[in-house]
Amino acid sequence: MAGAHIEINLNNQSASSSLSTAVEALENPRPLLANIREHLTRIHRKRFSEQKAPDGTPWAPLSPRYRKRKRQNSDKILVLRGYLMNTLRGVIDDDGLAFGTDRAYGAVQHFGAQIQHQARDTTLYFKRNRDGSVGNRFVKSGRSDFAQDAKVGAHTTEIPARPWLGTSDEDDRDLLALARDYLAKATSGR
């Protein structure tokens, strides 16, 4: 076809506008990071109620000795008064999102630990029974009417790892979907 001429005109204003909006959204990801922070908080609160690690395995059970003396939430692991769960924080800055807890015992619970206790002298406090005999349960000094000095030998406390921070594969897919939705809204101009 000698002399045939095909002309294609592209209007790139729409594509250029969409790309500019997407670039702006990526340059200011704070709204996306705020959504991710909220989602991570929900994920981790749910984890405390399910008592499971990010991979779905149950947390190591409480020792029978600790469970017996634990007065509040005795059936719950990593929950005494809810302090650890309530210290979840997500900090958004120019570098991104940092999520976790600022409590040192959060890392101890997550990774586990061996705590070495030195030998020491201490005072043990008891309450007398009605017949005048000394009871066999420790009490706080303010409730005590009998005290006895004792030596406590060196010993180790073993805290098993109970992974509670992190995301599962399903969580990762949900977070990726949040990012995709954020970019889709940015490029559609909504």
Residue pairs with C-beta under 8 A, 6 or more apart in sequence:
17 189
18 187
18 188
18 189
19 187
21 186
21 187
21 189
22 183
22 186
22 187
24 186
25 32
25 182
25 183
25 186
25 187
26 183
29 96
29 182
30 92
31 182
32 178
32 179
32 182
33 90
33 92
33 96
33 97
34 92
35 178
35 182
36 90
36 97
36 175
36 178
36 179
37 90
37 92
37 97
37 99
39 174
39 175
39 178
40 88
40 90
40 99
40 167
40 175
41 88
41 90
43 167
43 171
44 85
44 88
44 164
44 165
45 85
45 88
47 53
47 54
47 164
48 78
48 79
48 85
48 164
51 58
51 59
51 76
51 77
51 78
52 58
52 59
53 59
53 162
53 163
53 164
53 166
54 163
54 164
54 165
54 166
54 167
54 168
54 171
55 163
55 168
56 168
59 77
59 78
59 162
59 163
59 164
60 77
60 160
60 161
60 162
61 67
61 77
62 70
62 77
67 74
70 80
72 80
72 81
73 79
73 80
73 81
73 82
77 162
78 84
78 85
78 109
78 162
78 164
79 85
83 103
84 101
84 103
84 105
84 106
84 109
84 164
87 101
87 102
87 103
87 106
88 99
88 100
88 101
89 99
89 100
89 101
89 102
90 97
90 98
90 99
91 97
91 98
91 99
99 165
100 106
100 165
101 165
106 164
106 165
108 159
109 159
109 162
109 164
110 161
110 162
110 163
110 164
110 165
111 161
111 163
112 158
112 159
112 160
112 161
112 162
113 158
113 159
114 156
114 157
114 158
114 159
115 156
115 157
115 159
116 154
116 156
117 152
117 154
117 155
117 156
117 157
118 154
119 151
119 152
119 153
119 154
120 151
120 152
121 149
121 150
121 151
121 152
122 149
122 150
122 151
122 152
123 141
123 147
123 148
123 149
123 150
124 138
124 147
124 148
124 149
124 150
125 138
125 139
125 140
125 141
125 143
125 144
125 146
125 147
126 134
126 135
126 136
126 137
126 138
126 139
126 144
126 145
126 146
126 147
126 148
127 135
127 137
127 139
127 143
127 144
127 145
127 146
128 134
128 135
128 145
128 146
129 135
134 146
141 147
167 175
